[in-house]
Amino acid sequence: MISSGELLEIQFRLNDVAANNYPFNLPFIADSRKLKIHPQVTFFVGENGTGKSTLIEAIAVASGFNAEGGTKNFTFNTRASHSDLHQYIRMSRGTRRHTDGFFLRSESFFNLATDIEVLDKDPDAKGPKIIDSYGGKSLHEQSHGESFWAVFMNRLGNNGFYILDEPEAAMSPTRQMAMLCKMHELINRGSQFIIATHSPILIAYPKSIVYEFSNTGVAIKNYKETELFKSYENFINDSETYTRYLLSDTDL
């Protein structure tokens, strides 16, 4: 169990770093010294390479989570690839206390599933098996989407602090809609979410702040103002024209 106040704001403390080095050269750092965090849901959206996953990783590590995902109790380290950004952020927290937490990272989810199996096979382990908190069935024995869904439905509970990096990576659109319903249920029971995503479905959640990361920095956007929403909307509304343009140099 964890006990930490709800996250309200992130401040960057970069006085002694070389601004030309990664990750301190990412546009969002140069553009903003602090970011307000919504008490219910905060989304990070934007093109690949603009820093949203780097920031969400830093928030997770600075909050005490394992860089590769899981709860604060996980300590496995497959490859130490996370940046030093977590050392240069200060997080302002409120008085409302969370009693649970989880970092779901799609990139290293396989490693998390493996570590659960390794820990559950330890002959010296006491108490119930870890996998029982994830639905009771090995995450490796399910499809990628089903294992993600098992974590979301079974491991995430009331009054939690949940950091999700591209959870839609393994979920169908229908499951993403169901995820909105489950999020709403948990939020109404005191949970807080920070989510990096490419899903136009997830960012439709109304009680949220949406930060759009770009090559020029970061800005708060209305759901329908984001490039993510506009790209999907334009393509769906005129997919034939878009496809013809995109594939104009090929034989159709």
N, C-alpha and C positions, 0 to 999 in steps of 0.2 A: 504494500500500500504506500502511496505517497501523500504528502500533505503540503500543498503549496497554494498560495493565493492565485486568483484568476489573473491572467496576464493582461495588462492594460496598455503598455507602451514599451517599445524597443528603442534604445538609444545607442548610437554608434560612438565608440571612444577610440578615435583613430589618430591621436596626436603624434604617436611615436612609430608610425608604420610608413613604409614606402608605398606611396599611392600608385606607383606604376606596376606593382606586383600583384598577382592574383592572390586572394579574391578582392583586394582593395581597389583594383582598377575597374571593377564592375560598375556600370553606369548608375545603378540605384544607390550605391554608397556615396558617390560624388554628388548626387542630386538631393539626397535627404540625410539629415543627421538623426532623425527619429521617425518612427512610424507608430501611429495609434493602432491598437489592437481592439477589435470588437469583443465585447464580453460573451457573445454567442458564437459567431462565425466570422472568420477572416479568410479571404481567398487571395492567393497569389496566382496571376495568370500572365502569359506572355510567351514570346518565341523562345525556342531552345537557346541557351547560352546567355540569357539576360540576367540570370542569377537567382531565380525564384527558388530552385531546389537547394542552391548553396545557402540561402538565407534560412530556409526551413530546417535544413540540417543543423545549422548553427544554433537556432532556437532550441532544437531538440537536445543537442549536446549540452548547451548552457543550462538547460532545465534538468540535467542529470540522466538523460536517456542514453542508451547505447547508440553509437553512430550508425549501426547497421539495422537498428529497429528493435522493437519489443518494449517491455517494461523497463523500469530502472533496475530490475533484478538481473537482466541479461548482461553478460560481460564478454561474450564471444567477440573475436576480432579476426575476421577472415583476411582483410587487407585494410590497413589504416590509410584510407584515401580522403578522409574528410579534411576540410581546410581549417585554418587557425581562426576563422572569423568569430567563433564562439568565445574566444578569449577577449574580444574587443567590443562586445555588446553588453549593455546593462539593461536589465528587464525590470520595469516597474510593475508591481503586483498589488492587487486589492486585498481586502480583508476576507472576502469569501473564500473558503478553503476547499480545494479539490481533494478528494480522497482516493482517486484512481487516475491512471494515466497510461498512455500507449503511444508509441511512435511507429506508424505503419509506413514502410518505405518499399515501394514496388521494386526498386533496383536490387535490393538485397534480401527480398522476401524468402528466396530459396534457402539462404544461409540461416535465417531465423527458424524456418521449418526444420532444418537439419539439426540445429542446436536443441530444439525441443525434444527431438527423438533421442539425441545423445544423453541429455539430462535425465530423461525418463528411463533409460536403460541402466543408469547408475545403481548398482546393488546397494549402495549406502544411502540412497535417497529416502527420505521419510515423508509421510503424508501422501495425499492423492497425487496422481500423475498430472504433469503440467498440461498435457493435451486435453484433459477433462475440461479445462477452462476455455478450450477452443472448439468444443463440440464433440470431443471424444474420439474423433477419427483422424488418423495421420493426415497432416496437410499435404504430404507428398503423394498420398493415395487418392487425391481429388484433383480435378482439373484446376488450372490456375485460377479461373474465375470462381469456382466453388470454394477453393481454399481461402481466397480473399473474403468471400462472403461469410464463410464460417468464422473468421476472425472478427469481422464487423458485427455479426449477429450475436456471437457468443462471448467474446472477450471484452467488448466495449460496454460499459454500464453507466449507471447514474453518477452524477457529480464528478465527472472525469475531465481530464485535460488531455485532448487527443490531437496529435499532430500527424497529418496524412500527406504523403508525397505521391501524387498521381495515383490515387486509389482506383480511378476508372480504367487503369491500364489493362485490367483483366475482367472488367465488368461490361456486360451488354447494356444498351440504352435502357432496357426494362429494369435491370438491376440497379442502374444509377438512379432511376426514379424511385425505386424501393429504398435506396440508400437515403434519399432526401426525407422520406417518411420516418426512417429509423433515426436519422439525425435530429429531426424535429422532436421526436419522442424523448431523446436523450437530453436535448437542449432544455426542454420543458422540465427536466429533472436535474437541472443544474450543471450540465456539461458544457464545455467550451471546445471549439474546433478551430484549428488553423490548417488550411488545406492548400497545397500547390496542385494545380490541375490544368488540363486541357479540355475539360468537359463543359460544353455550354449548358448542359442539363444541371450540373451541380451548382454552378454559379447563379442559377435562377433562384436560389434560396433567398427569400426576401429580407430576413433579419441578418444582414451581413455588411461587411466592408469588402469591396473588391479592389485590390491593388493590381494595376496593369504595369508590368515590367517591360521596358523597351530599351533600345540602344541609346536613348536620350535620358533615361532615368526611370522614375516610378511615379504613378499618379493614381488617385482614387477615381474610379469610373463607375457609372451606372451600368448595370448588367448589359443593356442593349447598346451601350456606347463602346463596349470592348471590341477589339479587333477579333477576338475569339468568336463572339456572337455574330458579328457582321460577316465573317468569312463563311461560317456555316449557313447563315441566312441567305447570302448571295448565291452560294453554290446550290442549295436546295431549291431556291426559287427559279433558277435558270441553269440547271445542271448540264443540259445539252450544249448551251453556248460556252460554258466554262470548260467542259470536256473537250469541245472542238478546238478551243483556243490553246488549252494546255497540251494537247496532242497534235498540234497543227503541223509539226515536222515529221509525223509518223503516218503510216498507212493505216487507216481505219477500215 
